[in-house]
Structure formats: structure tokens, C-alpha cells
Amino acid sequence: MTASSFPGGTSLSHLDVYTDAAPDGVCGGSPHMHLVSTEAYIVISGDGALQTIDGDGYRETPLSAGSVVWFTPGTIHRAVNRGDLRVVVLMSNAGLPEAGDAVMTFPAEVVADADAYAAAATLGDDAGRAARAARRRDLAVTGFETLRDAVVAGDPTALDAFRTAAGALVRDRAQAWGDLVRERPLAQARQSLALADAVASGSVSHLADARLHQAVPSVGDRGFGMCGRLRTYDVTDEENDR
């Protein structure tokens, strides 16, 4: 696994939140949650909101240029675009979301069936990706509305069931997640501790290894993410050195 000195073992992407409307008339992304990773939004332009369901219930947080929000594992979130909403996304545990650390809020019967979930979530590689991304988003919004309405009514049953089903859905793939965390963010934290100890002991020899690194953006059309069109960045050291 290629090393990265990018701060905190995080990943970086640029997100243009979807502009088309879901069946409820709201423009935006596919509601989902992460089971291990924390995600941050740094809003660079436009207006919108983040709809969330977490331990405090349901809320809607306004977003505009300069807003910075982050949400911890288990926070169901939906990006809402009310006009040119563009976001820089920082995600902890780089590589882990791509390894399956996200579950969309499809209706309960879909989340409970691994095959049905995979069929609903997969976009494929052909020209129909945009249409399938919209259908995926719409299905996730349907489940999100059920969870939201139950939470607002004071009934946590549906939310508890979703969390349990999400855990069961990713349990097998999660067997490899610990290695990823140890090889990336934990390894970086250990290195920082070693450097701090070195400086405290009077050694600064590691400063001779200082280097500038530059992220390489993905090329071609932006990908179809859960919340919008994505431009990802390669922040690994070896490939990006100049």
C-alpha cells in the first residue's frame, strides 16, 4: 500500500452536489452513513444545507461559502443543493470509504438483503451511469424519509433497525478495515509521535527529509459519487513527487 504524508491519513475530493430534484422536490445527493469514518465539508461556493439524523435526532444545517461541518460515524447525511453548492470533502481513514464504509438509506427490505442492496447501489461502467445514480439517490431518499419521520415522531425503532442491518451488510468486508487503518492513519500518528520524541531528545535529523508533495487530480469527467459529481485527488507521496 503506497504511503502518504497527507495530513491525518485523510482523503481529499472536490464535490459538485447534484442539481436534479429527488421525488420530494429537493435537489441533492443520496442520503447515507459511514460506519467507521468521519467526513468533513468545506464549502467553497453556493448555498445549500446538510440534513442529518444522529443521536440528537433530525436537523438541517445551512451551508454557504466558508461553512465547515463534519459528522462522525453513524450520522446519516444528505447534501441539499440550493444553488451551485460546491464542497471540498475531507474523509478520515483514506481508502476505507472506497472499501465499503458507507451504507445508503435504501428502504429496510433492501438494506436487509445483500443482493438487493448491491443491485440498487451499483452504477456500472456504461453511459447509463447518470440515470442509475439518480435512481439510486431517489431510492435512498425514500428510505431517508421513513427514518426521518420516525425520528421526528419520537420513534427510534426504524433507525435502530437500519443501523443493525447496515452493520450486518458490511460485516464481512470490514474484516480488512483494521489493516487499512493501521497502515495509513495509525502509522502516520505513530510516525508523528516518533518525531515528537526525537525533537524532545534533541534530534532534528528528520528535517533533512523534508519534501514538497502535490496532489494529482483525477482526469476526465467527474465521477458519480453518492452526493454529487466528484473530482478525486491522488495524495500518495511516491507517485506525486516532483
N, C-alpha and C positions, 0 to 999 in steps of 0.2 A: 504494500500500500504506500503510495507516494506521500512523502512528508509535506507538511505545510506549516509555515510560521505565521500565517494569517491569524490575527488576534483571537484568542479564545477557542480555537478549534471550530470556528463557525463557518458557515457558507454564506454566499452573497448572491443576490439576484435582483434584477430590476423588473418590476411588475406593473403592467398596464391593466388595471382592473376591468373586467368585461363590461361592455357598454350596453349589451342587449338585456331585455327585461325577462325575468322569470315569470311563471304564471301568476304570481301575486302582484305583478306590475313593478317590482323592484329590480333595478339594474345592478348586477354584481356577480359575485363568484359562488362557488359551491361550498356550502357550509360543511365543516369537517373539524376534527380534533386530532391532536398529536398525543401519543401515549407516553412519550419519554422526553421529547424536545420542547424547548421554549422558543417562541418565534417573536420577532420584533418588526414593527413597521416604522420606517422613517419616511414621512410623506414629503414629496418634493414638489408636487403641484396638484391643483384641482381641489375638489370638495367631495366629501362622502361621509361614511360612517362605518364603524365596526359594530356589528350586532353580535353579542356574546351570551352564552349560557355557561355559568360556572357556579362555584359554591355560594355566590351572592345572588343567584337567580339570573333573570334575563335583564339585559340593559343594552342601550345603544349609545355609543361614544362617538361624538362628531370628530371628523378628520378634515384637516386642511393643511396647506403647505406649512411645514415646520412642526407638525404634530409628531410625537414619538410615543408609541404604545407598544407594550409587549404582553404576551399571555403565556401562562405556564401550562404544562401538560394537563390534559383533561378539559381545557377551555374550548368549547365549541364556538367557532367563529365564522362569521360571514362578512366579507367585504362588500360594501354598498357604494356604488359609483353614482354620484350626483353631478358629475361634471369633470371630465378629464383627470380622474384620480390616478396618480402615478406614485409608486411607492418603491423605496429600496427596502428589501427584505433581508434581515439577518436571522439565520437559523442556527441554533446550537446543535452540537453533535453532527458536524458536516458529514454528509453521506447517509445518515440514519433515516431521514425522511424518504430518501430515494430507495431505502431498503424496506420500506413499508410502514414507517412510523406515522401513519395518517389513516383515519377511517372517516369516510363521508357519512353524513346523516341520512342515508337511504332509509326507507320505511323498515320497520322492525323485521318483517319477514325476509327482506333482502339481506340485511346485516347478519341475520341468523343462519344464512345459507352461503357457504364459501363460494360455491359455483355461481350462484345468482349474483353475489356481490362482484365477483371477478368479471362477469358478463356486463354488469352495469357500469363498472369503473373503467374498463379497457377502452382505449380510443382507437387502437390500431395505427397503421402507418400510411394509409392511403388518403385520398383527397377528401374523404368524408369526416375527417377529424373534427372540424369546426361544428358540424351538425351533431356529432356524438358528444362533444364537450357540452353543448347546450342542453342536450337531453340528460346527460349526467348531472349537470347543475340543477335542472328542473326537478329531477327525482330527489336530489339531496335537499332541495328547498321544501319539498313535500314532507319529508321526514322531519326537517328542522321545525316546520310549523307545528307539527304534532308535539314535539318536545317542548317547544316554547310555550304553547298554550297550556300544556300540563303544568309546567313550572310556574307560570303566572297564576294558575289556579291553585297553587299550593300543593300539587300532587307530584312527588319526586319519583313515582314508580317507573314511568317511561324512561326518564333519564338514567335511573339506576340500571334498568334493563339494557339500555343502549351501551352503557359503559361495560357491563358484563359481557355482552355479545361482541363488542369491539375487542376486548381482551382475548376472548376465545378465537376471534377471527385471525389475529396476528400472532398467536402464541407460538406456533411452530417457527415462523420466520424470525421471531425475537431471540431465538437461541443464539444467533450470530451477533446480536446487537452489542453485547458486552465487549466482545473483541474490538469492535469498531470504536467504542468509547475509550477503551484502554489504549488503542493505537493512535488516537487523534487527540481529543481534548485532555484526557488524563495524562498522556505522555507530554503534552505541552505544559501542563501545570507542573508536572514533576521537573521538567527542564527549568522552568522559572524558579522553582524552589532551589534547585541546584545552583543557579546563577546568583540568587539572593544570598545563599550560604557562602558562595565563593567571594562575593564582594565583602560580606561581613568578615571574612577571614583575611581580607587584604589582597585578594587576587582579582585582577581585571583582564586576564589574558583572553577571555572570550570576546572582548571588544574588537579584537583583530579580525574576527569572523563576520563583522557587520556587513550587510549587503542590502541593496535596494531590490525589491521584488515588485512586479507589475502584474495585475490580474489580466487575463485574456478573456474577452467576451466571446460568447458563442456566436457563430456566423449564421447567415441566412435568416429566414423568417423566425420570429419569436415562437417559442413552443406554447402548447396549450397546457397551462397549469390549472390547479383547482380554482384559483381566484381570478385568473386572467392570463394574458399573454406574457410569457416570461423570456427574459434575456438572462441566461446564467453566466457566471464568471468562473473560470478556472483559477483557483488561488493556490494551487500546489507550487512548491518552490522550484523543483528541478526543471519543469517544462517552461517556466515563465521567466527564468533568469535572462538578463540582457547583458 
